[in-house]
Amino acid sequence: MGKISLQAMIEAAIFAAMALVLDLLPSIKFGPSISISFAMVPVFIVAFRWGVKAALFSGLLWSLLQFATGDAWILTPIQAIIDYPIAFSFIGLAGMLAPSVQKMAAEGNRNGLIMALTIGIFIGSLGRYFWHFISGVVFFGSYAKEAGKTPIVYSFVANGITMFFSFLACTIVLSIILAMRTQLLKTNKTTYPSTKSA
């Protein structure tokens, strides 16, 4: 992959800040370890506009902003690196589906667009929560003992539920937005016709 363009870097930073703001809004919580939000949506937009590299950068910036605002939950330096810079950067893997998303948008194929979005969002969500799962097993074993479960089971359930419903929320929000406004996928290098029905 080539270098990230200046426009992509600027957008990555702006959307990272938007993700931080969304993350600060009240989320749906099912206990101390399970919460559901659609804060990843801005990073997914970067992913589908610019691809993996810009989205990795946006996710990384989002994690650094969480450190800067004191919103990060830190037990140890290694845990913090896994749960934030590494995990949040992996959201950018959704960008692997950028060519398919853009192709479906260009063709006006709404069903294909939603399918490509769904796959990309799942990949990005799985990438992030895989690292949260690892962190949960290694660093949050005490919570598992309190719940009467092994660290692996506890982390899998807590992160699995969070991942699934966050993935679902992001998919619904982005499918509605991008199916109606494919212009959001337009960059200075590409143009996409609207898929709105006449």
C-alpha positions as CSV (number, residue, x, y, z in Angstrom):
1,M,0.0,0.0,0.0
2,G,1.1,3.5,-0.7
3,K,1.3,6.4,1.7
4,I,-1.8,7.9,3.2
5,S,-2.8,11.1,1.4
6,L,-3.1,14.3,3.3
7,Q,-6.8,14.4,2.8
8,A,-7.2,10.9,4.2
9,M,-5.0,11.8,7.3
10,I,-7.1,14.9,8.0
11,E,-10.3,12.9,7.7
12,A,-8.9,10.1,9.8
13,A,-8.2,12.6,12.6
14,I,-11.6,14.3,12.3
15,F,-13.5,11.0,12.3
16,A,-11.4,9.8,15.3
17,A,-12.5,12.8,17.2
18,M,-16.1,12.1,16.2
19,A,-15.7,8.5,17.5
20,L,-14.5,9.9,20.8
21,V,-17.5,12.1,21.1
22,L,-19.9,9.3,20.3
23,D,-18.0,7.1,22.8
24,L,-18.6,9.7,25.6
25,L,-22.3,9.6,25.0
26,P,-24.4,7.2,27.3
27,S,-24.2,3.6,26.0
28,I,-26.4,0.6,26.7
29,K,-24.8,-1.3,29.6
30,F,-25.4,-4.8,30.7
31,G,-23.1,-4.9,33.8
32,P,-19.7,-3.5,34.3
33,S,-18.0,-5.4,31.4
34,I,-20.7,-5.3,28.7
35,S,-21.7,-2.1,26.9
36,I,-23.1,-1.5,23.4
37,S,-22.6,1.6,21.3
38,F,-22.1,2.7,17.7
39,A,-19.0,4.8,18.4
40,M,-17.0,2.8,15.8
41,V,-19.1,4.2,12.9
42,P,-16.8,7.1,12.1
43,V,-13.8,4.8,11.8
44,F,-15.8,2.5,9.6
45,I,-16.6,5.4,7.3
46,V,-12.9,6.2,7.0
47,A,-12.3,2.5,6.2
48,F,-14.9,2.4,3.4
49,R,-13.8,5.8,2.0
50,W,-10.0,5.3,2.1
51,G,-9.2,1.7,2.9
52,V,-7.3,-0.1,5.6
53,K,-4.3,2.1,6.1
54,A,-6.2,5.3,6.8
55,A,-8.7,3.5,9.0
56,L,-5.9,1.9,11.1
57,F,-4.6,5.4,11.6
58,S,-8.0,6.7,12.6
59,G,-8.5,3.9,15.1
60,L,-5.1,4.5,16.5
61,L,-5.8,8.3,16.9
62,W,-9.1,7.4,18.6
63,S,-7.3,5.3,21.2
64,L,-4.7,8.0,21.8
65,L,-7.5,10.6,22.3
66,Q,-9.0,8.3,25.0
67,F,-5.7,8.4,26.8
68,A,-5.6,12.2,26.5
69,T,-9.1,12.7,27.8
70,G,-8.6,10.2,30.7
71,D,-11.3,7.9,29.3
72,A,-9.0,4.9,29.1
73,W,-9.3,2.1,31.6
74,I,-5.7,1.2,32.5
75,L,-4.4,-1.6,34.8
76,T,-0.9,-2.0,33.3
77,P,1.0,-0.5,30.4
78,I,0.8,-3.7,28.4
79,Q,-2.9,-4.0,29.0
80,A,-3.4,-0.4,28.0
81,I,-1.5,-1.0,24.7
82,I,-3.5,-4.1,23.9
83,D,-6.9,-2.6,24.8
84,Y,-6.4,0.7,23.1
85,P,-3.7,1.3,20.3
86,I,-3.7,-2.3,19.1
87,A,-7.4,-3.1,19.5
88,F,-8.7,0.2,18.1
89,S,-6.3,0.1,15.2
90,F,-7.7,-3.3,14.2
91,I,-11.1,-1.7,13.5
92,G,-9.4,-0.5,10.3
93,L,-9.4,-4.0,8.9
94,A,-12.9,-3.2,7.7
95,G,-11.2,-1.3,5.0
96,M,-10.4,-4.6,3.2
97,L,-14.0,-4.4,1.9
98,A,-13.6,-0.8,0.7
99,P,-13.2,-1.9,-3.0
100,S,-16.4,-4.0,-2.8
101,V,-18.3,-1.3,-0.9
102,Q,-17.3,1.4,-3.5
103,K,-18.0,-1.0,-6.4
104,M,-21.6,-1.7,-5.1
105,A,-22.1,2.0,-4.5
106,A,-20.9,2.9,-8.1
107,E,-23.3,0.3,-9.5
108,G,-26.2,1.4,-7.4
109,N,-26.5,-2.1,-6.0
110,R,-28.1,-1.4,-2.6
111,N,-28.3,-5.0,-1.5
112,G,-24.7,-5.7,-2.5
113,L,-23.6,-2.5,-0.7
114,I,-25.3,-3.5,2.5
115,M,-23.8,-7.0,2.3
116,A,-20.3,-5.6,1.7
117,L,-20.8,-3.1,4.6
118,T,-21.9,-5.9,6.9
119,I,-18.9,-8.1,6.1
120,G,-16.5,-5.2,6.5
121,I,-18.0,-4.1,9.8
122,F,-17.9,-7.7,11.1
123,I,-14.2,-8.0,10.2
124,G,-13.4,-4.7,11.9
125,S,-15.4,-5.5,15.0
126,L,-13.9,-9.0,15.3
127,G,-10.4,-7.5,14.9
128,R,-11.0,-5.1,17.8
129,Y,-12.7,-7.5,20.2
130,F,-10.3,-10.3,19.6
131,W,-7.7,-8.1,21.4
132,H,-10.2,-7.2,24.1
133,F,-10.8,-10.9,24.6
134,I,-7.0,-11.5,24.9
135,S,-6.7,-8.7,27.4
136,G,-9.7,-9.9,29.4
137,V,-8.2,-13.4,29.7
138,V,-4.8,-12.1,30.8
139,F,-5.6,-9.1,32.9
140,F,-9.2,-9.3,34.1
141,G,-9.2,-12.7,35.7
142,S,-10.5,-11.3,39.0
143,Y,-13.8,-10.4,37.4
144,A,-14.1,-13.9,36.1
145,K,-13.6,-15.3,39.6
146,E,-16.2,-13.0,41.0
147,A,-18.7,-14.2,38.4
148,G,-17.8,-17.9,39.0
149,K,-16.3,-18.4,35.6
150,T,-12.9,-19.1,34.1
151,P,-11.1,-16.1,32.5
152,I,-11.5,-17.5,29.0
153,V,-15.3,-18.1,29.4
154,Y,-15.9,-14.8,31.1
155,S,-13.9,-12.8,28.5
156,F,-15.5,-14.6,25.6
157,V,-19.0,-14.0,26.9
158,A,-18.4,-10.3,27.9
159,N,-16.5,-9.4,24.8
160,G,-18.6,-11.6,22.5
161,I,-21.9,-10.0,23.6
162,T,-20.4,-6.5,23.3
163,M,-18.9,-7.2,19.9
164,F,-22.1,-8.7,18.5
165,F,-24.4,-6.0,19.5
166,S,-22.0,-3.2,18.7
167,F,-21.4,-4.8,15.3
168,L,-25.2,-5.0,14.8
169,A,-25.7,-1.3,15.9
170,C,-22.9,-0.1,13.6
171,T,-24.2,-2.2,10.7
172,I,-27.8,-0.8,11.0
173,V,-26.6,2.8,11.3
174,L,-24.1,2.6,8.4
175,S,-26.5,0.7,6.2
176,I,-29.1,3.3,6.6
177,I,-26.7,6.2,6.1
178,L,-24.7,4.9,3.2
179,A,-27.5,3.2,1.3
180,M,-29.2,6.6,1.2
181,R,-26.2,8.8,0.9
182,T,-23.5,7.1,-1.1
183,Q,-21.9,10.5,-1.6
184,L,-20.2,9.9,1.8
185,L,-18.0,7.4,0.0
186,K,-16.9,10.0,-2.5
187,T,-13.2,11.1,-2.2
188,N,-11.2,13.5,-4.3
189,K,-10.3,10.5,-6.5
190,T,-13.7,8.9,-7.0
191,T,-17.3,9.7,-7.7
192,Y,-20.4,7.6,-6.8
193,P,-23.9,8.1,-8.0
194,S,-26.7,8.2,-5.5
195,T,-28.6,5.0,-5.0
196,K,-31.8,6.7,-3.9
197,S,-34.8,5.5,-5.8
198,A,-36.5,8.0,-8.1
